[in-house]
Amino acid sequence: MYLLLLFFGLLAGVTTVLFGFGGGFVVVPVLYSVLIALYGVDSQMGQAAMHIAVATSTCVMIFGAGLSSWRHHKAGTVPWGQVRPLLWFIALGAIPGAVAAMALSGAWVRWVFVVYLGLTILDSLFRAGFTQTASKAMRPLSKASSAGAGVLIGAIAAFLGVGGSVITVPLMRRRGASMTAATAAANPLSLPMAVVGSLSYAMLAWNADSLGPWHAGYIDLRACLVLVLGSWLGIRFTSRWIGKIPDRIHAKAYIALLAGVFLVMLLA
């Protein structure tokens, strides 16, 4: 199990740097599938598998998004002027997102995950702007738009445990950002959600003692540590490719990866 998680942690690090995924689109389906395979869908762990996967992914994201943000910052690719106005609103939105995920059954969270992915893929494919070559200047958001978008990003990202890239990357693409800038922005924007979301998943599930001593609420601490190690290896290896992938190929690869995760979760 842990060797498999190490490998997918490495893959999560790669997608964090190149696509701003925060690792959630890799970690959530993999950890969910592993827990179901080990314990069975009808066991207590199986019933909590989706909550554990989302909570653990959110915790892993603190490290992955933090380190990737630093790498992108050193490379000069983070559009900080676009990022800063959204940070506090994303942290605020993460609280109701985590609460909503806890209130629903794991099956509901899984299907929301699948439906949201499907809508994002269709939107990216058929609405103009995402796959087109970026303009030279990114159009800034208004204060009201920053507040609304930030709260929505934080809520959805914490609910699904995937980071904000699934909203921020398409949003910034349509405002003229290159894929490099859009994915670079997704990492620091995932950080406040990851911190607040992880605390919420740990505190709101404080009575989930039956999951075992290596759990902080719904966060699987052993799986988290293995995934963090793999993520560090992936980020270190992939940082050399920052800004070197052609824009249109980068955008199409982003959609292809979303489609792959969609199929995994649909068939899980």
Backbone as CSV, one residue per row, in Angstrom:
resi,resn,N_x,N_y,N_z,CA_x,CA_y,CA_z,C_x,C_y,C_z
1,MET,0.822,-1.212,0.000,0.000,0.000,0.000,0.856,1.263,0.000
2,TYR,1.857,1.307,0.890,2.633,2.540,1.038,3.556,2.782,-0.149
3,LEU,4.048,1.705,-0.786,4.855,1.873,-1.992,3.996,2.465,-3.112
4,LEU,2.748,2.008,-3.208,1.818,2.547,-4.199,1.541,4.018,-3.918
5,LEU,1.324,4.362,-2.650,1.065,5.752,-2.290,2.284,6.631,-2.555
6,LEU,3.485,6.075,-2.346,4.708,6.839,-2.633,4.771,7.202,-4.114
7,PHE,4.460,6.220,-4.961,4.485,6.462,-6.406,3.467,7.535,-6.797
8,PHE,2.246,7.411,-6.279,1.222,8.387,-6.649,1.452,9.736,-5.972
9,GLY,2.143,9.729,-4.838,2.570,10.994,-4.247,3.534,11.716,-5.169
10,LEU,4.467,10.957,-5.766,5.398,11.527,-6.746,4.623,12.115,-7.928
11,LEU,3.632,11.375,-8.418,2.811,11.855,-9.529,2.045,13.113,-9.125
12,ALA,1.579,13.151,-7.872,0.882,14.339,-7.383,1.807,15.552,-7.375
13,GLY,3.088,15.344,-7.016,4.057,16.437,-7.044,4.257,16.973,-8.443
14,VAL,4.297,16.067,-9.416,4.455,16.474,-10.819,3.262,17.313,-11.265
15,THR,2.041,16.861,-10.974,0.851,17.600,-11.408,0.701,18.915,-10.646
16,THR,1.199,18.968,-9.409,1.140,20.210,-8.648,1.968,21.294,-9.309
17,VAL,3.185,20.954,-9.729,4.063,21.935,-10.364,3.547,22.330,-11.745
18,LEU,3.184,21.353,-12.561,2.857,21.631,-13.958,1.416,22.085,-14.180
19,PHE,0.491,21.660,-13.294,-0.917,21.955,-13.546,-1.626,22.615,-12.365
20,GLY,-0.922,22.822,-11.248,-1.523,23.489,-10.103,-2.601,22.681,-9.418
21,PHE,-2.622,21.359,-9.630,-3.688,20.526,-9.083,-3.656,20.418,-7.556
22,GLY,-2.541,20.736,-6.928,-2.446,20.549,-5.495,-2.404,19.088,-5.095
23,GLY,-2.386,18.194,-6.079,-2.283,16.761,-5.802,-3.603,16.071,-5.585
24,GLY,-4.675,16.839,-5.325,-5.945,16.224,-4.962,-6.555,15.354,-6.036
25,PHE,-6.381,15.745,-7.286,-6.955,14.952,-8.365,-6.247,13.618,-8.535
26,VAL,-5.064,13.479,-7.946,-4.356,12.203,-7.923,-4.612,11.491,-6.604
27,VAL,-4.447,12.201,-5.496,-4.514,11.593,-4.166,-5.910,11.080,-3.834
28,VAL,-6.944,11.869,-4.102,-8.307,11.472,-3.703,-8.737,10.152,-4.355
29,PRO,-8.696,10.014,-5.687,-9.133,8.732,-6.268,-8.257,7.556,-5.874
30,VAL,-6.925,7.784,-5.743,-6.020,6.683,-5.388,-6.266,6.212,-3.958
31,LEU,-6.295,7.141,-3.014,-6.481,6.747,-1.618,-7.870,6.151,-1.403
32,TYR,-8.869,6.696,-2.063,-10.223,6.132,-1.984,-10.223,4.683,-2.475
33,SER,-9.605,4.436,-3.620,-9.567,3.089,-4.199,-8.789,2.117,-3.323
34,VAL,-7.664,2.583,-2.747,-6.842,1.740,-1.871,-7.632,1.337,-0.629
35,LEU,-8.311,2.287,-0.010,-9.070,1.992,1.215,-10.224,1.021,0.935
36,ILE,-10.899,1.202,-0.186,-11.995,0.297,-0.557,-11.452,-1.108,-0.815
37,ALA,-10.287,-1.196,-1.497,-9.697,-2.503,-1.799,-9.242,-3.215,-0.527
38,LEU,-8.701,-2.470,0.438,-8.174,-3.066,1.669,-9.273,-3.484,2.641
39,TYR,-10.296,-2.629,2.788,-11.261,-2.854,3.863,-12.655,-3.259,3.378
40,GLY,-12.923,-3.068,2.096,-14.254,-3.377,1.580,-15.194,-2.201,1.728
41,VAL,-16.111,-2.083,0.807,-16.981,-0.911,0.763,-17.955,-0.856,1.935
42,ASP,-18.279,-2.004,2.524,-19.273,-2.036,3.594,-18.676,-1.929,4.995
43,SER,-17.345,-1.917,5.097,-16.703,-1.797,6.402,-16.766,-0.347,6.890
44,GLN,-16.395,-0.152,8.158,-16.392,1.211,8.697,-15.400,2.100,7.951
45,MET,-14.211,1.547,7.664,-13.218,2.302,6.908,-13.697,2.551,5.483
46,GLY,-14.379,1.562,4.913,-14.911,1.725,3.568,-15.964,2.810,3.500
47,GLN,-16.829,2.859,4.515,-17.866,3.884,4.560,-17.265,5.287,4.707
48,ALA,-16.115,5.364,5.378,-15.456,6.668,5.597,-14.380,6.951,4.558
49,ALA,-14.219,6.066,3.567,-13.089,6.155,2.631,-13.014,7.487,1.899
50,MET,-14.155,7.984,1.427,-14.139,9.240,0.675,-13.793,10.407,1.572
51,HIS,-14.317,10.420,2.796,-13.978,11.489,3.733,-12.490,11.454,4.089
52,ILE,-11.957,10.247,4.305,-10.530,10.108,4.622,-9.674,10.579,3.446
53,ALA,-10.065,10.180,2.228,-9.305,10.563,1.041,-9.285,12.074,0.856
54,VAL,-10.432,12.713,1.012,-10.521,14.167,0.841,-9.731,14.895,1.929
55,ALA,-9.902,14.458,3.187,-9.206,15.115,4.304,-7.690,14.941,4.198
56,THR,-7.231,13.741,3.873,-5.797,13.477,3.756,-5.203,14.248,2.585
57,SER,-5.925,14.289,1.480,-5.472,15.059,0.318,-5.316,16.533,0.674
58,THR,-6.260,17.059,1.427,-6.197,18.468,1.830,-4.962,18.734,2.678
59,CYS,-4.624,17.800,3.566,-3.451,17.953,4.416,-2.157,17.860,3.599
60,VAL,-2.078,16.908,2.688,-0.908,16.762,1.813,-0.680,18.046,1.007
61,MET,-1.776,18.689,0.654,-1.720,19.892,-0.164,-0.960,21.031,0.511
62,ILE,-0.955,21.071,1.839,-0.220,22.129,2.543,1.241,22.086,2.124
63,PHE,1.806,20.898,2.131,3.209,20.765,1.733,3.384,20.974,0.235
64,GLY,2.592,20.261,-0.568,2.772,20.308,-2.018,2.572,21.695,-2.589
65,ALA,1.477,22.344,-2.205,1.206,23.683,-2.723,2.220,24.688,-2.207
66,GLY,2.663,24.509,-0.947,3.655,25.431,-0.379,4.990,25.356,-1.098
67,LEU,5.496,24.143,-1.287,6.789,23.986,-1.951,6.714,24.391,-3.421
68,SER,5.620,24.023,-4.100,5.472,24.385,-5.495,5.336,25.902,-5.660
69,SER,4.652,26.555,-4.718,4.541,28.019,-4.758,5.922,28.664,-4.683
70,TRP,6.764,28.133,-3.808,8.118,28.660,-3.665,8.921,28.464,-4.948
71,ARG,8.786,27.302,-5.570,9.503,27.026,-6.816,9.052,27.972,-7.930
72,HIS,7.744,28.176,-8.036,7.228,29.084,-9.056,7.624,30.538,-8.748
73,HIS,7.633,30.893,-7.471,8.044,32.247,-7.087,9.495,32.505,-7.493
74,LYS,10.354,31.535,-7.239,11.761,31.678,-7.635,11.906,31.788,-9.148
75,ALA,11.023,31.112,-9.879,11.066,31.179,-11.344,10.403,32.443,-11.886
76,GLY,9.758,33.227,-11.003,9.127,34.475,-11.420,7.842,34.308,-12.193
77,THR,7.127,33.190,-11.983,5.925,32.916,-12.785,4.618,33.203,-12.049
78,VAL,4.648,33.523,-10.744,3.418,33.743,-9.985,2.909,35.167,-10.194
79,PRO,1.681,35.346,-10.695,1.108,36.701,-10.845,0.538,37.188,-9.508
80,TRP,1.406,37.648,-8.631,0.998,37.977,-7.268,-0.108,39.031,-7.207
81,GLY,-0.129,39.940,-8.183,-1.180,40.953,-8.204,-2.568,40.358,-8.342
82,GLN,-2.680,39.223,-9.001,-3.952,38.517,-9.155,-4.237,37.601,-7.968
83,VAL,-3.176,37.127,-7.326,-3.307,36.123,-6.269,-3.699,36.741,-4.930
84,ARG,-3.024,37.811,-4.521,-3.212,38.355,-3.167,-4.656,38.706,-2.825
85,PRO,-5.422,39.359,-3.741,-6.799,39.720,-3.370,-7.698,38.521,-3.070
86,LEU,-7.325,37.331,-3.527,-8.186,36.151,-3.366,-7.887,35.349,-2.097
87,LEU,-6.700,35.508,-1.507,-6.223,34.580,-0.475,-7.160,34.475,0.728
88,TRP,-7.520,35.614,1.341,-8.329,35.558,2.558,-9.732,35.042,2.275
89,PHE,-10.265,35.377,1.116,-11.609,34.914,0.769,-11.623,33.398,0.562
90,ILE,-10.546,32.854,0.009,-10.446,31.400,-0.164,-10.399,30.705,1.196
91,ALA,-9.616,31.265,2.137,-9.551,30.697,3.488,-10.925,30.705,4.141
92,LEU,-11.671,31.783,3.937,-13.016,31.890,4.501,-13.948,30.847,3.898
93,GLY,-13.871,30.667,2.589,-14.741,29.712,1.921,-14.451,28.270,2.267
94,ALA,-13.197,27.973,2.694,-12.827,26.591,3.020,-13.614,26.040,4.209
95,ILE,-14.040,26.905,5.120,-14.748,26.436,6.328,-16.100,25.828,5.968
96,PRO,-16.995,26.556,5.281,-18.275,25.903,4.914,-18.093,24.728,3.953
97,GLY,-17.022,24.757,3.133,-16.776,23.631,2.242,-16.496,22.357,3.002
98,ALA,-15.633,22.440,4.023,-15.307,21.273,4.844,-16.519,20.813,5.654
99,VAL,-17.265,21.775,6.204,-18.464,21.430,6.985,-19.480,20.692,6.104
100,ALA,-19.674,21.172,4.872,-20.621,20.532,3.959,-20.186,19.111,3.612
101,ALA,-18.879,18.917,3.392,-18.381,17.574,3.080,-18.609,16.615,4.243
102,MET,-18.424,17.112,5.467,-18.624,16.272,6.649,-20.094,15.905,6.836
103,ALA,-20.979,16.799,6.399,-22.406,16.581,6.609,-22.986,15.552,5.648
104,LEU,-22.328,15.360,4.512,-22.836,14.428,3.509,-22.142,13.071,3.617
105,SER,-22.761,12.049,3.108,-22.147,10.717,3.089,-21.012,10.705,2.069
106,GLY,-20.098,9.740,2.219,-18.981,9.620,1.287,-19.443,9.402,-0.141
107,ALA,-20.561,8.677,-0.318,-21.074,8.420,-1.663,-21.502,9.719,-2.343
108,TRP,-22.133,10.612,-1.582,-22.540,11.899,-2.136,-21.329,12.739,-2.521
109,VAL,-20.315,12.758,-1.646,-19.105,13.533,-1.947,-18.450,13.010,-3.218
110,ARG,-18.405,11.681,-3.367,-17.809,11.085,-4.558,-18.544,11.514,-5.819
111,TRP,-19.873,11.471,-5.784,-20.624,11.813,-6.986,-20.572,13.303,-7.293
112,VAL,-20.513,14.127,-6.270,-20.303,15.565,-6.509,-18.951,15.785,-7.173
113,PHE,-17.936,15.060,-6.702,-16.594,15.111,-7.280,-16.648,14.766,-8.771
114,VAL,-17.330,13.658,-9.114,-17.416,13.192,-10.499,-18.163,14.203,-11.368
115,VAL,-19.313,14.683,-10.894,-20.121,15.622,-11.677,-19.368,16.927,-11.895
116,TYR,-18.716,17.418,-10.855,-17.984,18.684,-10.988,-16.845,18.554,-11.995
117,LEU,-16.139,17.438,-11.933,-15.068,17.194,-12.906,-15.620,17.176,-14.330
118,GLY,-16.725,16.471,-14.531,-17.321,16.375,-15.860,-17.714,17.742,-16.398
119,LEU,-18.326,18.574,-15.555,-18.729,19.913,-15.987,-17.516,20.782,-16.315
120,THR,-16.449,20.645,-15.522,-15.237,21.427,-15.769,-14.597,21.047,-17.097
121,ILE,-14.559,19.751,-17.393,-13.982,19.278,-18.661,-14.786,19.815,-19.840
122,LEU,-16.110,19.704,-19.764,-16.961,20.186,-20.848,-16.817,21.693,-21.039
123,ASP,-16.768,22.419,-19.931,-16.619,23.872,-19.993,-15.295,24.252,-20.646
124,SER,-14.224,23.565,-20.282,-12.906,23.871,-20.835,-12.827,23.540,-22.325
125,LEU,-13.538,22.495,-22.737,-13.492,22.076,-24.135,-14.336,22.951,-25.051
126,PHE,-15.524,23.342,-24.563,-16.494,23.953,-25.475,-16.717,25.446,-25.271
127,ARG,-16.226,26.025,-24.166,-16.349,27.476,-24.018,-15.050,28.124,-24.447
128,ALA,-15.150,29.157,-25.260,-13.954,29.787,-25.830,-13.043,30.335,-24.740
129,GLY,-11.744,30.237,-24.958,-10.788,30.873,-24.062,-9.762,29.944,-23.473
130,PHE,-10.152,28.707,-23.128,-9.216,27.869,-22.382,-8.086,27.336,-23.253
131,THR,-8.417,26.779,-24.398,-7.390,26.153,-25.233,-6.738,27.125,-26.210
132,GLN,-7.191,28.373,-26.207,-6.590,29.357,-27.095,-5.285,29.877,-26.507
133,THR,-4.398,30.369,-27.381,-3.143,30.956,-26.917,-3.434,32.193,-26.093
134,ALA,-2.749,32.331,-24.950,-3.019,33.415,-24.007,-2.629,34.772,-24.580
135,SER,-3.329,35.814,-24.132,-2.935,37.178,-24.479,-1.764,37.601,-23.605
136,LYS,-1.180,38.740,-23.890,0.019,39.165,-23.177,-0.297,39.764,-21.807
137,ALA,-1.492,40.348,-21.638,-1.830,41.007,-20.375,-3.035,40.324,-19.731
138,MET,-2.914,39.987,-18.450,-4.010,39.361,-17.734,-4.935,40.441,-17.177
139,ARG,-6.220,40.300,-17.400,-7.187,41.287,-16.929,-7.491,41.029,-15.453
140,PRO,-7.355,42.048,-14.575,-7.584,41.838,-13.140,-9.062,41.697,-12.805
141,LEU,-9.343,41.035,-11.674,-10.706,40.917,-11.174,-11.069,42.147,-10.358
142,SER,-12.353,42.511,-10.346,-12.816,43.595,-9.476,-12.824,43.102,-8.029
143,LYS,-12.985,44.016,-7.067,-13.005,43.631,-5.646,-14.175,42.687,-5.351
144,ALA,-15.348,43.008,-5.919,-16.518,42.147,-5.688,-16.322,40.774,-6.304
145,SER,-15.740,40.734,-7.494,-15.484,39.446,-8.155,-14.453,38.636,-7.384
146,SER,-13.437,39.304,-6.835,-12.413,38.615,-6.040,-13.028,37.971,-4.813
147,ALA,-13.933,38.706,-4.144,-14.579,38.172,-2.942,-15.448,36.964,-3.282
148,GLY,-16.299,37.116,-4.294,-17.185,36.022,-4.669,-16.442,34.812,-5.178
149,ALA,-15.465,35.047,-6.056,-14.689,33.933,-6.609,-13.864,33.250,-5.529
150,GLY,-13.288,34.045,-4.622,-12.447,33.475,-3.569,-13.221,32.551,-2.649
151,VAL,-14.387,32.987,-2.183,-15.208,32.159,-1.290,-15.657,30.889,-2.014
152,LEU,-16.063,31.026,-3.275,-16.503,29.858,-4.048,-15.359,28.871,-4.258
153,ILE,-14.180,29.376,-4.608,-13.006,28.520,-4.810,-12.676,27.761,-3.531
154,GLY,-12.633,28.489,-2.404,-12.301,27.854,-1.126,-13.304,26.790,-0.734
155,ALA,-14.598,27.065,-0.932,-15.642,26.117,-0.536,-15.584,24.845,-1.378
156,ILE,-15.501,24.999,-2.695,-15.475,23.826,-3.574,-14.192,23.022,-3.386
157,ALA,-13.062,23.730,-3.264,-11.780,23.046,-3.114,-11.723,22.249,-1.821
158,ALA,-12.196,22.816,-0.704,-12.193,22.093,0.570,-13.196,20.952,0.561
159,PHE,-14.331,21.154,-0.086,-15.353,20.106,-0.167,-14.830,18.885,-0.900
160,LEU,-14.062,19.120,-1.979,-13.577,18.018,-2.814,-12.157,17.598,-2.492
161,GLY,-11.424,18.410,-1.719,-10.040,18.073,-1.370,-9.093,18.141,-2.545
162,VAL,-9.334,19.066,-3.493,-8.557,19.066,-4.732,-7.744,20.336,-4.963
163,GLY,-7.776,21.300,-4.061,-7.098,22.558,-4.357,-7.972,23.408,-5.255
164,GLY,-7.542,24.634,-5.505,-8.391,25.550,-6.255,-8.162,25.563,-7.743
165,SER,-7.252,24.715,-8.236,-6.871,24.824,-9.650,-8.022,24.573,-10.606
166,VAL,-8.962,23.728,-10.201,-10.058,23.382,-11.098,-10.952,24.589,-11.380
167,ILE,-10.878,25.630,-10.540,-11.593,26.874,-10.794,-10.633,27.968,-11.234
168,THR,-9.504,28.088,-10.528,-8.611,29.221,-10.800,-7.938,29.138,-12.167
169,VAL,-7.560,27.939,-12.592,-6.886,27.831,-13.891,-7.816,28.228,-15.038
170,PRO,-9.048,27.662,-15.137,-9.955,28.132,-16.188,-10.297,29.616,-16.065
171,LEU,-10.485,30.100,-14.819,-10.821,31.508,-14.607,-9.721,32.417,-15.147
172,MET,-8.482,32.119,-14.812,-7.376,32.969,-15.232,-7.051,32.804,-16.711
173,ARG,-7.290,31.625,-17.252,-7.111,31.447,-18.692,-8.041,32.379,-19.456
174,ARG,-9.272,32.473,-19.011,-10.225,33.312,-19.730,-9.990,34.801,-19.503
175,ARG,-9.145,35.125,-18.553,-8.786,36.525,-18.341,-7.429,36.853,-18.965
176,GLY,-6.930,35.919,-19.814,-5.747,36.213,-20.603,-4.448,35.631,-20.091
177,ALA,-4.490,34.815,-19.025,-3.255,34.275,-18.451,-2.709,33.125,-19.282
178,SER,-1.393,32.997,-19.320,-0.775,31.804,-19.902,-1.012,30.627,-18.967
179,MET,-0.844,29.406,-19.468,-0.996,28.235,-18.610,0.042,28.243,-17.494
180,THR,1.247,28.720,-17.793,2.284,28.784,-16.756,1.850,29.697,-15.622
181,ALA,1.336,30.901,-15.960,0.895,31.841,-14.928,-0.329,31.322,-14.187
182,ALA,-1.279,30.716,-14.925,-2.509,30.220,-14.298,-2.226,29.086,-13.316
183,THR,-1.374,28.146,-13.716,-1.045,27.034,-12.814,-0.146,27.495,-11.671
184,ALA,0.715,28.488,-11.932,1.548,29.031,-10.855,0.683,29.703,-9.805
185,ALA,-0.362,30.414,-10.230,-1.266,31.084,-9.296,-2.072,30.089,-8.476
186,ALA,-2.397,28.939,-9.072,-3.241,27.950,-8.390,-2.589,27.414,-7.120
187,ASN,-1.256,27.362,-7.082,-0.587,26.794,-5.910,-0.692,27.667,-4.661
188,PRO,-0.301,28.944,-4.693,-0.498,29.756,-3.482,-1.966,29.933,-3.133
189,LEU,-2.848,29.902,-4.130,-4.272,30.012,-3.843,-4.820,28.757,-3.165
190,SER,-4.117,27.631,-3.310,-4.536,26.399,-2.633,-4.110,26.367,-1.166
191,LEU,-3.092,27.146,-0.815,-2.530,27.073,0.537,-3.516,27.449,1.646
192,PRO,-4.194,28.615,1.585,-5.113,28.940,2.683,-6.237,27.926,2.810
193,MET,-6.739,27.419,1.675,-7.763,26.386,1.722,-7.237,25.130,2.391
194,ALA,-5.998,24.743,2.064,-5.428,23.514,2.610,-5.254,23.605,4.124
195,VAL,-4.769,24.738,4.602,-4.555,24.908,6.046,-5.884,24.917,6.796
196,VAL,-6.812,25.764,6.362,-8.105,25.872,7.046,-8.898,24.576,6.899
197,GLY,-8.872,23.992,5.701,-9.596,22.749,5.473,-9.075,21.606,6.331
198,SER,-7.747,21.482,6.439,-7.157,20.410,7.249,-7.547,20.554,8.719
199,LEU,-7.466,21.776,9.235,-7.872,22.014,10.626,-9.343,21.670,10.825
200,SER,-10.164,22.011,9.842,-11.598,21.723,9.952,-11.860,20.221,9.947
201,TYR,-11.192,19.488,9.052,-11.390,18.037,8.986,-10.890,17.339,10.255
202,ALA,-9.831,17.876,10.858,-9.315,17.291,12.094,-10.224,17.604,13.281
203,MET,-10.682,18.860,13.369,-11.471,19.286,14.538,-12.914,18.815,14.462
204,LEU,-13.504,18.850,13.266,-14.907,18.472,13.141,-15.111,16.967,13.277
205,ALA,-14.037,16.196,13.079,-14.130,14.738,13.210,-13.295,14.261,14.398
206,TRP,-13.221,15.060,15.433,-12.393,14.726,16.598,-12.834,13.437,17.289
207,ASN,-14.101,13.065,17.104,-14.626,11.859,17.779,-14.545,10.610,16.908
208,ALA,-13.795,10.687,15.779,-13.680,9.517,14.897,-12.554,8.595,15.367
209,ASP,-12.557,8.257,16.660,-11.480,7.459,17.258,-11.425,6.053,16.687
210,SER,-12.549,5.549,16.236,-12.599,4.168,15.769,-11.809,3.956,14.481
211,LEU,-11.371,5.025,13.845,-10.581,4.886,12.632,-9.140,4.491,12.946
212,GLY,-8.728,4.597,14.190,-7.385,4.160,14.562,-6.524,5.285,15.099
213,PRO,-5.417,4.920,15.779,-4.563,5.928,16.423,-3.794,6.803,15.450
214,TRP,-3.632,6.374,14.209,-2.871,7.150,13.227,-3.769,8.083,12.417
215,HIS,-4.878,8.471,13.005,-5.784,9.401,12.347,-5.994,10.642,13.222
216,ALA,-5.909,11.806,12.585,-6.290,13.063,13.233,-7.629,13.453,12.616
217,GLY,-8.726,13.093,13.300,-10.024,13.216,12.665,-10.067,12.261,11.484
218,TYR,-10.367,12.781,10.308,-10.402,11.947,9.110,-9.070,11.931,8.359
219,ILE,-8.056,12.592,8.858,-6.763,12.635,8.179,-5.948,11.394,8.537
220,ASP,-5.577,10.606,7.557,-4.731,9.428,7.743,-3.280,9.904,7.761
221,LEU,-2.677,9.952,8.951,-1.357,10.571,9.119,-0.251,9.765,8.444
222,ARG,-0.313,8.439,8.489,0.723,7.622,7.843,0.675,7.777,6.330
223,ALA,-0.530,7.694,5.764,-0.662,7.896,4.323,-0.212,9.302,3.937
224,CYS,-0.524,10.272,4.780,-0.140,11.660,4.516,1.375,11.802,4.432
225,LEU,2.090,11.207,5.368,3.552,11.310,5.379,4.174,10.674,4.137
226,VAL,3.673,9.511,3.741,4.190,8.837,2.542,3.905,9.665,1.293
227,LEU,2.707,10.215,1.208,2.333,11.035,0.058,3.152,12.320,-0.001
228,VAL,3.441,12.899,1.148,4.278,14.114,1.196,5.681,13.817,0.687
229,LEU,6.235,12.678,1.093,7.570,12.298,0.626,7.575,12.138,-0.895
230,GLY,6.588,11.428,-1.426,6.501,11.268,-2.871,6.303,12.599,-3.570
231,SER,5.482,13.461,-2.988,5.219,14.769,-3.570,6.491,15.609,-3.639
232,TRP,7.302,15.550,-2.600,8.571,16.292,-2.580,9.483,15.826,-3.721
233,LEU,9.549,14.522,-3.929,10.377,13.988,-5.020,9.854,14.463,-6.379
234,GLY,8.540,14.428,-6.550,7.946,14.847,-7.813,8.150,16.320,-8.090
235,ILE,7.986,17.153,-7.077,8.170,18.598,-7.234,9.621,18.917,-7.562
236,ARG,10.544,18.258,-6.871,11.970,18.514,-7.110,12.356,18.134,-8.543
237,PHE,11.832,17.031,-9.030,12.170,16.559,-10.373,11.567,17.449,-11.458
238,THR,10.334,17.921,-11.230,9.574,18.594,-12.281,9.841,20.091,-12.368
239,SER,10.418,20.687,-11.331,10.599,22.144,-11.300,11.391,22.664,-12.493
240,ARG,12.263,21.838,-13.051,13.075,22.268,-14.198,12.227,22.549,-15.441
241,TRP,10.973,22.057,-15.461,10.109,22.233,-16.631,9.203,23.449,-16.526
242,ILE,9.287,24.190,-15.437,8.431,25.366,-15.260,8.648,26.353,-16.412
243,GLY,7.557,26.712,-17.074,7.608,27.710,-18.137,8.136,27.214,-19.468
244,LYS,8.407,25.916,-19.599,9.027,25.402,-20.823,8.072,24.612,-21.725
245,ILE,6.828,24.421,-21.281,5.865,23.674,-22.091,5.073,24.655,-22.944
246,PRO,4.953,24.434,-24.268,4.152,25.322,-25.125,2.730,25.477,-24.589
247,ASP,2.203,26.700,-24.664,0.957,27.054,-23.989,-0.222,26.169,-24.396
248,ARG,-0.445,25.972,-25.692,-1.614,25.200,-26.135,-1.496,23.730,-25.765
249,ILE,-0.283,23.185,-25.830,-0.065,21.795,-25.412,-0.314,21.660,-23.910
250,HIS,0.136,22.647,-23.149,-0.053,22.672,-21.696,-1.551,22.651,-21.364
251,ALA,-2.339,23.467,-22.062,-3.780,23.546,-21.811,-4.468,22.226,-22.149
252,LYS,-4.107,21.614,-23.278,-4.734,20.357,-23.683,-4.343,19.213,-22.736
253,ALA,-3.100,19.232,-22.250,-2.667,18.213,-21.289,-3.438,18.333,-19.984
254,TYR,-3.740,19.557,-19.573,-4.538,19.801,-18.362,-5.914,19.132,-18.496
255,ILE,-6.562,19.345,-19.636,-7.888,18.753,-19.857,-7.793,17.229,-19.915
256,ALA,-6.752,16.711,-20.549,-6.582,15.253,-20.654,-6.417,14.616,-19.278
257,LEU,-5.677,15.255,-18.395,-5.493,14.723,-17.047,-6.797,14.755,-16.258
258,LEU,-7.562,15.834,-16.409,-8.871,15.891,-15.753,-9.762,14.745,-16.234
259,ALA,-9.707,14.468,-17.533,-10.522,13.382,-18.090,-10.101,12.029,-17.524
260,GLY,-8.806,11.821,-17.334,-8.316,10.572,-16.750,-8.812,10.376,-15.333
261,VAL,-8.747,11.444,-14.526,-9.233,11.353,-13.142,-10.745,11.122,-13.117
262,PHE,-11.456,11.777,-14.017,-12.908,11.607,-14.121,-13.270,10.136,-14.332
263,LEU,-12.559,9.469,-15.244,-12.842,8.063,-15.537,-12.523,7.161,-14.347
264,VAL,-11.418,7.458,-13.649,-11.044,6.659,-12.469,-12.140,6.736,-11.409
265,MET,-12.600,7.954,-11.122,-13.615,8.122,-10.071,-14.977,7.599,-10.513
266,LEU,-15.270,7.690,-11.798,-16.545,7.193,-12.306,-16.626,5.675,-12.199
267,LEU,-15.491,5.006,-12.431,-15.474,3.539,-12.438,-15.091,2.931,-11.090
268,ALA,-14.663,3.761,-10.133,-14.185,3.241,-8.836,-15.316,2.550,-8.069
